[in-house]
Amino acid sequence: MYSRDDAKARAKKLRTILRQQGLAISHASSLEVIAQQNNHKDWNTLAATLDKRERDLPMPNGWYAGGDRRDHYDVGTDLSIEYFGLHPTVIRYKNDAPELAIGYAALTQSFNPVAYLGKRMQLSSTLKCEDCDGAVTIWLRADSTSRGKTVAFDNLEENGIGSDNGPISGTTDWTQRTIVLDIPADTSKISLGFYVRGKGAGYAAGFSMSPVSKNIPVSSHFLSLIEQPAGATLSHRGAEY
C-alpha cells in the first residue's frame, strides 16, 4: 500500500465483498480495518503515514529519472521507510495517471568507465515491490562511442519473473538481485539503475558495483550476439563465453 487513495480503494473493495455476504459496515469502519491490516492502530495513524510518503520525494544525488512513461510515476527517495539504515529509492505509479498499456519509469546513474574497462563487474541491489502488475528489476549497460552502440547490457528480464535472479512482481519483500557483465575496453559510458514496468511500486536499496573473478559467469550473453543473422537457421548466437 502506498497512498491514501489506495487505502480508500481497498476499504471500498472490502465493503463490497462483505455486502455480497450479507454484512454491512460503514466507510469509517472499513478504513479502520484496513489500518489494522497494515499494522497501524487506527485510520488516522495510517493516513498520516501515507500522506508523509506521498510528499515530494528527493532525488538521490547523481541520479535522474527517465522512462517512456516517467510522468505517470512518483520517483525519488522514500524518507518514510528504512532498510538496514538506508532510505530506499522508489518508483511508484500514480493513482491518477492514465491507464497503461505498456510503460515504465526508471532511476538512472551514468558515469565514466575508466576504472572498470576490461574488467568483469558485478552490480547488486536489494529490491522490493508492492502490487506490481508488471516487473521491477535492476539493469546495467555499457556504451561505446567509437562503435556507436551498446556493447554490454542486462536487465535480468531474460531470466523470467519468479526465477532466482529475475525481475520481481506482485508484492515481494526485500530480495537481492545481481548482474555480472564484462566491460569492453572501448566502453565510453556505463549506466545503471532500476525500473518499474506497469502499475505498482518498486523500491531499491544498497546499490553496489565491484570487480569479480572471471570464474564467476556473466549474467547475460549480450556480447555474444553477432552483427547480422548467419546461416540457414538465421542463428544469432556467436561464440560462447
Sequence and secondary structure as in RCSB ss.txt:
>XXXX:A:sequence
MYSRDDAKARAKKLRTILRQQGLAISHASSLEVIAQQNNHKDWNTLAATLDKRERDLPMPNGWYAGGDRRDHYDV
GTDLSIEYFGLHPTVIRYKNDAPELAIGYAALTQSFNPVAYLGKRMQLSSTLKCEDCDGAVTIWLRADSTSRGKT
VAFDNLEENGIGSDNGPISGTTDWTQRTIVLDIPADTSKISLGFYVRGKGAGYAAGFSMSPVSKNIPVSSHFLSL
IEQPAGATLSHRGAEY
>XXXX:A:secstr
  SHHHHHHHHHHHHHHHHHTT    HHHHHHHHHHHTT SSHHHHHHHHHHHHS     TT EEE TTGGGEEE
EE TT  BTTB  EEEEE TTS   SS EEEEEEEE  GGGTT EEEEEEEEEEEEEEEEEEEEEEEEETTTTEE
EEEE SGGG TTSTTS EEEEEEEEEEEEEEE  TT  EEEEEEEEESSSEEEEEEEEEEE  TTS  S  GGGE
EEEEETTTTEEE    
